[in-house]
Amino acid sequence: MLIIPFYLHKELTPPQEASVDIYKASQKAYNNALQYKEYQILADLWKNCMNSYLTVRKFLGHPNTCKLLNGWHPLMEKKNMMLLTLEWRKNNPPPPKEVPKTASVARSRNSNVRKQPQAPNKGKGKAPATKPYSQGYRIPKIQQDAMENVFQMARTMMELQKKEEARLKYQK
């Protein structure tokens, strides 16, 4: 049973106690990885620790969460973890990726012919589009609602069509 400070006047529920246990276990795993110099998994363990810390902090608060592990919390360890992980990545680069062998491609006779550059089309572009609404391209709310209804009906029809095709395949 976890000791709660007197001013909270409540006991933890079983899920809350489980999340506290997860927080403690994730901190132990992080410290073990540090001790055994398993730097390749250190960042993942820190993220796990951070997530469980944030969960526990919601119902215990920051000071009480820090007291659980004698003042330790993942925010203190972030810089240390980042430096150790970067150092490990510098010393242990990933193995080179194998380049897949490609089949030789037959070339056409005209592959050596130089293509002629095309002249830029300055001033020959399309005329600017006229504004469909006097409100500066703003679509009125009524039309937005109508478009949303149409899209919703189209999605529903596509889902029904997929279900019907799946049903027909299943019957065969």
Phi, psi and omega in degrees: 000135182276136179276121181256138177302150187297333185281350176277329176051042175205154176261156180280146175283163179304319177296325179292320177297322178296320180292328175294318178297320178296320179298315180295319180293321180293326177292321178296318179297319179298314180294324176296319178296322176295317183295319182266010176057046176267070189288340182290336180254003185296318182295319179295319178295323178295318179298318178298317178299316182296317179298315180291326176298315180296324178294313182292324182296334181298322183254346178254335185088160184296312183299317181289327178293322178292326180293334180302321184242038177056045176087000180274137169210157189297335180295330177292328187270353188300311183296318179299315180297317181297315181296315181295319180294317179296319178298317180296319180294327177292318182282335182235078180292153180293152180295149181294144179282142178284135178272121181292142179284131181254150178286149179289139182260134178287134180262147178277167181293329185271012183290336181271353181287131182281133179281142179282134178292144179267144179286142178293148181266073179276130177079357182255012183289178180288155176290147180300141182291144178282152181286127182288336181227149181287352183272013178079057177067009180275126181273131180300153184300323181297317180290325177298315179297319180296318179295320179298320178296319180296315180296322179295318178295322179295318177299317180297317180297319179295320178296318178297321180295318178296318179296320180295318178296319179295322179294319180294321177296322182292326181288332182289000000 
